[in-house]
Amino acid sequence: MKPVPGILRKAPTIFYVLAALYFVGDFGLTVMDVTAFEIGYSETSDRIVRSELLRGFLNAAVNAAFLAANGVLFEILLAFWDRFAANDKADEE
């Protein structure tokens, strides 16, 4: 079996970094939207404001979790590849 290219070895780490960046960026944009459209008399303790912040937090968390799960899946696939590559080498010898 051919060896896995180096960029594919780094892919799980890339997925984890992207998940963290996505979470921070998505939730940050939600906070900016809520504060930009906040009416003068509504406070941050207002139910609508709190529900929108919670919705933004949960959406960002779910999407970031999917990105992180892709990183985990990629690590598992690389482990399988390494195991089968080692078995192929043992069979050839």
N, C-alpha and C positions, 0 to 999 in steps of 0.2 A: 504494500500500500504506500502511496505517496505521503510524504510528511505534510502536515497542515501548515499553510503559510503563517508567518508571524502576525499579520494583522488579524487573522482569525483567532489566534491565541489571545490577543488583547481585546477581543470583542466583548466578553463578559464585563470587563472593567469599563469599557466604553458605554455599555448599556446602563451600568450602575451610575456612572457620572451623568449620563443623559437623564436618568430618572430623577436624580437630585435637582439638576438644573430645571427640568420641566416642572417639578413640584414648586420650586421657589418662584419661577417665572409665572406660572399659571395662577398661583394663589396671589402673587403680587399684583398681577393685572386685575384680579377680582377685587382686591382691596382698593386699588386705584379707581376702578369703575364705581364701586359703592361710594367712595368718598367724593368722587366728582359729581355724581348724581344725587347726592344726599341733599335733601331739602333743608333749608335753614333751621326749621324748628325740630327736625328729627335728630335724636341723639344716637350715639352708638348703642344705647341700651334698648332702642326701639326694636320691636319684634321683627319687622320687615328687614331692617338692616342686619340684625343677628342671623336671620334665616338665610339671607343672601350670602353672608360671610361663611356660614356653615356649609351651604351648598357649594360655594367655590372651593372651600377646603376639602370637602369630600370628593368632588370631581377631580381636583388636582391629585389627591391621594390615590384614588382608584387608577387614574391614568399612569401615575408614577409607579404604582405597584405592578401594572402590566409590563412596563418597561423593565423593571427589576426582575420580574418573572422570566422575561425573555433572556436576561443575562444568566439566570440560574439554569434555564433549559439549555442554553448554549454551553455552559460548563458541564452539564451532564452528557451532552452529545460529544464534547471533546474527550471526556473520560472514557466513553464507549469507544471512540476512535482510537485512543491510546491503547486501550486493552486489546482491541482486535488487531492493531498494528503489531503489538508485542506477540500476540499469538501467531500471526503470520510469520514473523521473524523466527519464532521457535519452530514452526513447521518446516521452514526452509532449511534449517540446520539439521 
